Structure formats: C-alpha cells, structure tokens
C-alpha cells in the first residue's frame, strides 16, 4: 500500500475535488459519500451518545451483545498484546463494547472511538465501521484512507454481522489500532469473529425456538379445540396447525403485510396491535425470565370437535409437523443465498461425495443407518465428520431430531443431568420444571456423539450403561426407554486409546458396529467440487478459475475442509478488488504461512509458545481447534497462553 500516494490523492480530493483515481474503489466511493454528507475533514472526533441513549442502544442490541461476548473475549486475548482494540457496534454504528489493549482503548477516546461513539459515514466520514455499514461487506481502512484528518492516526478492519434469518444488519465487529499495527490478517480475523458471532446467534435463536415450541405443545394439549400459531420475537412463524395457518394467511392477504414489524414494537403492545389486525383471536405472550421468546396466537375453531378428535390432537401435540411461513426461512437458521453445485451430493445434507472412497463411505453409512446400527466416523479434524453424521440421520428416514453432543465439553459433575435430564427440584440450581436431557431430545432421531475419543474416562461408564438397553434415568425422575440412532465421531486413534487405557474397550465395541474413515482432503480427488461448493456459500458473486482450483488441489491442507473454507473466505475478500475472480495469483498469496522464526538465544519452550500463539491466532482464538492442530490437550493451550500473558 503506497501511503504517500494515498495521502496526495486525499489532499487533491479535499482541496480541489479531483477524482481519487489512485485509491481503491471502496475508499473512493466512501470519500464521495463523505463529501455529499458535508463532513468537515477537520472534525476532531465522532459524536457521542448520552448515557441514557447508550443504555437504550445496548438494550436494543441484547441478542447481538449476548452472542458476541464469548467470541470477543477470545479475540481480545490475542489483541491485548498487539496494541489493538476490538470494537462492537450496533446496526446504526454506535459503539456498544470495546475490549483489547488498555492503552489503545484510552488513546481511542481522543477521537471518541469509545462506548457511545457514532461512526457512521454521515457522522465522521470514511472509516472501517461506517464504510462496512454502508457497503454491507468487510472493509479495511488504513491511515490516510480515512476522510477526517484526525482519524488518519488509525488503521481499522471491520466486518458486518447479519441476522441469520432475514439478513438484517445487526452491527459491526472492528479491529482498530495505530497505523504501525496494520496487517492484512486483521480483516480476516474480523471476518472470522463476525462469522462466529452469527453462528452463536443462530444457536441462540434455535434455543429460543425450542423453548417457544415447548410452550406451544403444552398450550396445544390444553386447548385442543383451538387452532394455534407460534411466532418468534421478530414476528416469524415458528410452528402452526394447518387450520391456524390458513386463518392467518387470510388475514395476511387482507392486510397485505406480514408480522416482521413486531420486532420494533414493545413486547407488551403485541396483544392490542394483533387484535386490531386479526379479529376473533387472542395473543398469549411467552417469556422465560427476562427472555421474550415470542407469542402464541389462538384462533377459535368455530365449533367444538368430537371428544375423540380432541384426544387425538392431545396425543399428537408433542410431535405435530412444523408449518413454515411462506418465503420465510425460519427452520434453516443460516439461509443460503444461492445454490452450490448439486452433482454428487445429497440434496439435503450438502455432503460432497464425488471421490470414489467417500462415495463408498456414504453407501456404508446409509446402509448401517437404515438398519439402525451404531456408526463410528473416524477422520482428521475438518474432514466433515458432522456433515456425514447428518447424512446418516437423513438416510435413516428417522423423523426425530438430530442432536449433537460435544463429549469433551460435558461437565463431569453434571453429565447425567446433561445427557439424561432431571426432574423439577432435583438439585440446587436446577431449572424450574426440570430438563428432558439431550438423549430424550433425540428420541426418534439421531444422537451424535462428537469428539467421543476425548470423553473423560469416568464418564464413559455412564454412556456404556445407557447403550446397554437405551434406558435413560433422569436425575430425580423415572426411568424410560428412548429410540435413538447412535453416531459417534473422533479424530483420535481409539485403538491406541484403548491400549493406553484412556478409552474403554467395551464402549468401543458398542460404538463401532459400522466404522468408517473419512480421508483427509489431500487424498481426495473432488477438491474442485468442494471448493466450488464452499465458495458458493461464502460469496455467490465470486468465481474461481480452473488454474486456481488446480493450485488449491496441489496444497496439503492439514486443516482439511475447515482450513480451505477459511482460505477461500480470505481469497474472496481479495477477489472483491479484482472483479470478484479468484485466480492462481490470489491463491499464491495464501499458499504459504509465515514461519515462526526464533532468535538464536530463544529457548525451545519460547519457540513452542510462539508457535502455539500463532496457531491460536489462525483459529480465531478457538482453544479446541488449536489443541487439535498441535496434538496437545486443551489445558496445555491454556497454560501456554497464561504464561505468555504473564510476561
């Protein structure tokens, strides 16, 4: 980046209005917008909200803040020693959270790069936050690329965060620091953090939908003579009886509107508002603590059904089929904007299987799933084991849920409560009403035991007891049988784990009736199909040349599909400045990773710590992934990071 040329282009544009031809198109467009907003280049700082206004912004962004907390804290550990700060804004560009290097955070106050600062382009001109909001895509703004001169003491990289259902722009994650901290990897890290946040938001929404559905089923049992429809906090239909959906659609067509406006309406105003739009109905608001889950709309059926019909509805209430709102993807929480190549993959699982070895694996898995045989999927990290598990679930024809359990993350003291549930009041701190447990949630479906090789030895006996007769015993409750297809996955050599007495042989015999191994990406001949599929999900506007695909196929990809996905995301960002085409030159930019070079007097332990921190940064602060790549336990990673922070 020629900073001197950019500075001269900025001066000519500001002083004489010359076209900024020597700067990036994203920057030139932002300068033009800043000029149209009459931004004063001598502005000393961004405007700041009052305490009351900031409180309201944080309250309105509760979903974003709650989902961002974990991802931001992980990334802040990296930035703490990098003279950089991590910033979270709402959809209007107001800063609602800052973490990272304390000195950098303090320096940011000079330009109001602080909580409450407003960094939209129409307030402070070109900057990473405002330009990412305006362009709705990731952007990096460095030094003189900022429109206001005082802000040119900063370098920033920002990525927008979108709601996974309706793509509403929720906010921006930004990494800022002095110009000396400039790195192209900052933008990749911001994009990674934003993607992590969107995944966490998806999971949170899924959890809210499940809790709303629990209330819906209970209401349906009690009001079997009525037609019910459940809507979430954003006005999206989560579940409905067919008659309720027909009645709702009739009102919808008459009003020529949907219910998405409810997201901006105070929750306690919903009943009055909906009663004006739909006659002969009532609204039941659903809350759990401070969490506003949504509402149940109750339509009278018009006449009381026979008692036999009422009883049948009550029996079927718990597993009534979901009816989705027209053109509203409420079931698929991460909607895909364009379709990837369809050849050689299952239409539902999106599992690429054009390699002969992988096709044979899929056939074996499908046969075992239809026969209800336990399946053990082995393979390196990132090879697609969970995708294959979902393929097994779909091949089985089972109607229940696919429930994934991270065996390495199960708390030892609460494992039975997590897996098998607990009754109301079973122990101190138990949730009111109890919990069904993960295994019961999978009843009639598939229980996916991920990272089974990392399950603590003491907990393996608990799982073995369950696999003997598929009976669950909730804490403080009564025993009952469940019907689940058991699929396990591991990147650990379980045979070696048995030899070293880290894994029970009798548990292995229960799990590996059908054992398959997914080959690493470097041993597959369908990398081209995988790359096209992943790129279609990352950026529909970006294409990749055949030579670029060949260059990808020539690389080792030790992180397998997970690694190539991250690389393609970074390449797509660069391709945005090259007509959205990834060619072999762009692939070459990401083909090698900088080695960790130690001074001659650096100790072996210091070199190992430097390598660990490098991998930790590459994984976006993912402790488990760092441990997998280095072949160490997670505690080793924690200790090494703690040692580094103490220096």
N, C-alpha and C positions, 0 to 999 in steps of 0.2 A: 504494500500500500504506500503510494507516494504522498506523504502527508504535506509536503511543501506545495505540490501541485493542487491538492485539495484546498489548502488554505488560500492560495491565489485565486482559485475558482470561486471560493466563498466571498472573497473581497470584491471580485469583479461583479458577482451577482448582487451583493448587498449595495455596493456603491453605484453601479451603473445599470444594473438589471440585465447583465449579459447572461445568455443561456449557459447553464452549468454543464457543458458538454463533456468535461473531463472527469466527471464523478459518476458513481453508479446510478443506474436509473431509479432505484428505490430512494436514494438520497435526493436526486434532482427533483423527483416528484414531490417529496416531502418539503423541500425548500420552497417550491412553488406554492404548495398549500399554506405553508407558514406565512409567506408573503401575502397571500389572499386574506389571511386572518389578521393582517396588520400587526404581526408580532414585532415588538421592538427588540432588535438584536442586542441592545444594551440592558435588557431585563436582567436584574441581578438574581432573581430566584423565582421558583414556581409559586403560585398561590397556595395557601394552606387552609384546610377546613378548621372550623371551630371544634372544640371537644365534643359538643353535642352532635354536630354533623358527622364527625368521625365515628362516634358511637353508633349512629344510625347506619352508616355505611357498613360497619362491621357486623351489625345485626342482620342487614340485608344480605350479607355475603357469608352467612353462617355455614352453609354447605361447603363452600369453597375453603373457608378457613379451617374447618374441622378436617377436611380431606387433605389439606396442604401441610398440616402440622408435622406429620411424621416425615414426609418427603423433604420438607425444608430443613428440618433439624439434621437429617443425614447429610444433606449437601452443605449445610453451614459448617459442619466439621471440616470439610475439605477447604472451604473458603477462608476459614478462620486464620490459617497460616499463609494465605495467598493475597493478603491486603485487598480483599474484595468483600462485597456485601451482597446478600441475597434479598430481593425485594418482591413482595406480593402486592398486586393492586386489584381493585375490583374492576368491573367492566367499564367504568367511567374513568379509569386512570388514576383513582385515588389510592395512595399507598396505605395499606392496612396492616402490613407486617414487614419488619426488617430484621435480618439476622446476619451473622458473619463477624468479620474483623471489627473490633470495637473502635479502633482509630478511624477506619474508613467510614463507619457509621457516623462518627462525630463530625468528620470532615463534610459529610453529605448535608449536614444541617445548614452549611453556608448557602447552598442553592435550594434548600428545602427538599432535598432528597431524603425525606423522613416521613414518619407516620403522619398522614393527613395531607401530604403534598399532592397536588394535582398535576399530572404530567401528560395530559392530552396535548396534541399538537396545537389546538386552538388556544392553549393557555401558555405554553412555553416553547412552541416551535418544534423543530426536528429533534427527536430523542428516541432511544430504542423502545421505551414503553409506549409513547404516543404513536410512533410510526407502526409498531406492531399492531396496535389497536386499529389504526386507520387502514392498514393493508390486510389485516386478519391473517398474518403469517409471520414466522420468525424473522428477525432482522437484527443486525449488529451495526451500531453507530459508534464511530471512533473519533475522538478528538474534534478536529475542525469540521467534521461532518455534522456536528450539532449546529443548529441555527443560531442560538444565542451564545455570544462570545464567552460569557462566564461559565457556561456549561461545557465548554470545549476542554476543560481540565479533566474530563471524564471519558472513560470508554465503557460501553454498555452493550449487553446482548440480551434480547428478550424474546419470549415465545408466548403466544396467546394460549389460553386454556378455554376449551369449549365444553358446553354441556353435552354429555354423550348421547342424549336422546334427540334434542331438537337443535343442536349446534348453536345455542345462544352463547355469545361471547361472555364468559363469566369473569375473566380477569387476565392478568399477565404475570408471568414469572420473569424476573430480570436479574442479571448479574452485572454489577457495576463496580468500578474501581478506578484508580488513577491510570493515565494512558500507558504507564510502564507495565501494567498488568495485562495488556492486550494479548489475546490468544484466540485463534480460530476455534479452539476447543471449547471456549466459553459458550458459544452459541449451541454447540452440540450438547453440552451439559444442560443448558436451559431447556432445550427441546426434550431431552430425556426426563428432566424433572416435571415438565408440563405433561408429558405422556403418562408419567407415574401418577400424577395428581388426577388425571382423567380416569385412569383405571381405578383409583381409590374412590372417586366419586361414583363410578359405575357400581362398585361393590356396595357402597353405602345406599344407593338408590335401590339396588336389588334387595338389600336387607329391609329397607323401609317397605318395599312392595310385599315382601313375605310377611311382615308383621301386619300390614294392612289386610292381606289375604286371610290371615288367621282370624281377624275380627270379622271379615266378610263371611267366612264359613260359619262362625258362631251365630251371626245375625241371620244367616240363611236357614239355619236349623230352627231358630226361634220364630222366624217369620216365613214359614214355608208357604203361606198363601199369598205372598207378595213377590214382586219382581224387583231384583236388586242390581245395582250397578256401582262399582267401586272406582273412584278417581283419586289420583295422587295429588300431591301438593301443587303440582304445576298444571292441574286440570286434565291430565292424560288418563284415559281409561285403562285400568289395570285388569279388571275382571267384570263380567256381566252375564246374567242369564240371557238367553236368546230373546225372550219377550221384552226384557228391560232394554236391550239394545235397540229393538225395533221402536219402542216408545221413545227412547232418547233420540234416535235418528229422525223421527217425525218432528220432534221439537227443534232439532238441529237444522233441518231443512227449512222450517218455517222462519227461524230467526236468522238464517244464513250466517251462522257464526259457530265457532267451537268454544271450548272452555279454557283455552290457553290464557285468556285474560285473567283468570283466577290467581295466577302466580303473583300478580301485583296487587291483589285485593286482600285487605286484612282478613285473617282466617275466620274471625268471629262474624264477619259480614257475609260469609258464604250462604248461610241458610236463607236470609232475606233476599239476597240477589237471585239465587237459583229458583226460589218460589215464584218470583215475578216472571221468570223465563219459562218455567215448566209448571203448569197447573196440576193439581191433584197429586202432588208428590211431596215428600219431606226429605230433609237432609240431616244425616247424623254425622257430626264431626268426629274424627278418630285421632286421638292424641295418646302419647305414651310418655309420661313425664313432661319435659319441655319440648318433645319432638312432635311436630304437627305432621302426621302421616298422610292425611287426606280425608275423604268423606265417603259415606255410603248413601247413594240416592235410592229412595224406596218408592216404588210405584205400586199402587194397589192393582190387583189383578182384575178387578171388575166384578168377579163372582167367586165365591168360596169353592175351591176344588174339593172333590171327594176325599174322604179321610185316607183312602189308600194312596192317593196321589201325594198327599201331604207327607205321609210316612216315607214314601219312595224318595221324595225330594230331600227329606232329612237324612236318609241313608247315603244319598249321593252327594250331599253338600260338600263333604270334605275333599272330593276329587272331581268336582264339576269342571267341564272343559272351559279353558280361558277363551274369551271372545275379545279380540283386539279392536280398537278404534280404527276406522278406515284411514289408510295412509298415515298411520301414526305408529312408529316402531317402538312400542312400549315393552315388548318381550325381549327383543335383541337390544341390549343396553348400549352397545357400541356399533351403531349402524354404519354400514359400508356404503360409500357414495358411488362406487362403480364396481362392476363385477370383474373379478380376476378370471384368467383362462380356466375354462371348465373341463378341458380334456384331461383324463387321467386322475380325476379326484372325485371323492364322494360329494354329491351335491349339497349335503347337509353339514358334513364335518369339515369341509375345506382342507382335507388331508391329501397333500400331493403324493402320488404313488405311481410315477412313471418309470421309476427304476425297477428292474425285474426283482431284485432282492426285496425291496419294500413292498412290491405287489404281492409277493408270496407271503410276507409277514401279515399283510392285511387279510389275505384269504384265511390264514391260520387263525387269526384273531376273530374274524367274523364267524367262522365255524364253531370255535370254542364259545363265543358269546351266545350263539343261538342254542347251544347245548347247556348253557348256564354253568360252564366250567370256570374255575378261578384262573385268571390270566396274570402273568408276571411279565412286565415290559422292562427290559434292560437297555442300557444305552448311555452314551456320554451326555453331559448336560447340554441342553439346547437342541437335541435331536428330534424333538416333537413328541415326547412320550405322553404328555397330557392330551395332545391332539389325537393320538392313536387311541387313548383310553376313551375319548368321546366318540371316536369311530366305533369302538366296541359297543358302547352304550346304544348307539343308533342302530347298529347291526343286530343287536339282541331283540329289537322290537319291543322293549320294555317301555311302559307308559309312565313310570315314576321318574323322579328327579335324578340328575347326575350330581352327586355330592362329592366334592374334593376335600380331602383331609391331608394337611401337611404334617406327617408323622413326626418330623424333627422338631416341630414347634408346639407339640402338645405339652401343656404343663403337667409335670409328673404328679403333682398333688391333686389335680382336678381332671385327670384323664378319663376316669369313668363317668364323671358328670358331663364332660365334653362329648364323649362318644355315645353314651347311652342315656343321657338326660338325667333329670332329677325332679322330684315332686316338690310341690309348694311347701316352703319352710324346711326343706331337707337339711340345710346348713346355714350358718350365719352368712349373710351377704347374698344368698340365693335370690334370683329374680322372682318377684311375686307371680304366682301362677305356675312356677316351675318352667322346665325346658324339655322339649322332646328328645334332644340329642341329635347328633349328626347321623347316627346309624338309622334312627327311625325316620329322619327326613328322607333317607334314601330308600325307604321301604317301597318295593315295587319297581325300583330303579337300579342305579349303579352306585356302589361305594368305591371311590377312587382313593387308594392309599398311596399318596405321593411321598417320595423320599423314605420308603419303608426301611431301607438299609441304615438310616440314621435314627431310627426309633430307639430310645433308651432301652437297655436290656430288661430292666424291671417292668417296663410297660408291655413287653412282648407277650408275657404270660396272660395279661388281660385280654389282648387281642386273640390269642390262641384259644382261650376259653370261649370267646364269642364264636369263633369259626368252627368249634366242635358241633354246635347244634343251632347256631344263629338265633340264640335267645339273648335278649337284652334285659338287663336288670337295672332300671333307673334307680338312682340313689334315693332311698326313702319311698320307692314305689313298687309296683307289682311287675313281675317278670312277664314278658310276652315275646313271641317269635316274630321275626321280620324276614322278608324275602328280598334279598339283595344279590346282585351280581358283583363279585369282588374282583377288582382290577388293581394291581399294585404296580409301582414303578420305582426304579432305583438306578443310580449311576455307580453304585458300589458293587464290587465283586462279592456276592453273597456267599459263594463257596468259600472264599478266603475268610470272610467274616465269620462263618461257622467254624472254620479251622482255628481261628484266633479267639474263639469263644465270645465274639461280640454279637452273634446272631444265633437264635435257637434253631437247631436243625429241624425239629418237629414243626415249627412255624413255616420254615421254608418249604417243607413237603406239602403243607396246606395251600400255599400260595402259588406254586409253580406247576400246577397240572398242565397248563399250556404256557411255556416260557418262550418268548421271542426276544430278539435283539435288534434294535434299530441301528443301522450302520451310521457311522459319522458322515458328515456332509462331504468330506473329501473323498469318500469311497462310493459316492452315488453319481449316476450319470444323468440326473434330471435337475442339475443346478439351474439350468436355463429356465425351466418351468417354475422352479421355486422362486428365482429372482423376479420373474415377471409377476408371479402371484403376489409376492410381498410388496413389490413396487406399486402394484395396483391399489393395495390397501394404504400405502404411505402417501402417494401423490398420483392421482389419476392423470394429471396434466403432464407428468414426466414420463419420457420414454427412454429406452436403453438400447444401444446399438449391439449388433451381434458380436463385434470385436470386444466390446466392453463385457459382454456376458462371458466370452471366452477367457478374458483376463480374470474375471471373478472365479471361473471354474479352475483356473491354474493355481489359485491360492489355497492355503491349508485350512483356514477357518477352524481353529481349535475350539472356538466357542459355538461352532455349528450354526444352526438356523438362527439362533438368538443373536449371534455375532454378525452374521451377514445382514440381518434385518437392521441392526443399528448402523452398519456401514452404509447400507442403501439409503437410510434416512439422512445421513450426513451428505451423501452424494447428491440426493435430491435437492438439498438446500443449495449446494454449489451450482447445480444444474439450473436453478432458477435464474442465474445470471448468464446462462449460456443456452437460451432458447428452450429450456426445460428438456435438454437431451443429455443423458449420461453417456459419454464416450470413453474410450480407453485412457485418455489423458486424465479424466476425472477419477477413474478407478485407480490410476497410478498414484494420485495424490494421497490415497488412503491405503495403499498396498503394503506399506511397512510402518511399523510402530517405532518411535524413538526408543533407543535402548537406554537403560538406566546405567549411567557411567559413574563410577565411584572414583574419587581421588585416590592416589596411591596410598595415602595414610588412613583411608577409611576402613573400618573393621568389617569383617564378614557380616556381623549382626546388623551393622548400619546399612550395608548393601541390601540385605534381605528385607529390612524395614522399608527402604526406599522402593524396592520392587513391590512390596505389599501395598504401599500407599499409591503407587502408580496404577496397579490393578484396581484398587478401591475407587480411584477417580474414574477409571474407564467404565466401571459398572454403575456409575452414578450413586455411589455410596451404599451399594447392596452388599451387606455383610455376608449373606449366604452364598451369593454368586462369587464373591471374592474368595471365599473359603474353597468353593468347588474348583475354581480355576487353578488355585495354588496347591490343592490337595492337602489342605490343613483343616482343622476343626475351627468352628466359629470363635471359640474362646481365644485361640491363638491370634485371630484377627483383632479381637477386642483388646487384648493385651498389647499388641504391637501399636495400635492406634493410641492407646493410653500412654505408652512410653514416649511416642512421638510428641504428644500434646504437652508432656511434662518438660520437654527440652526447650 
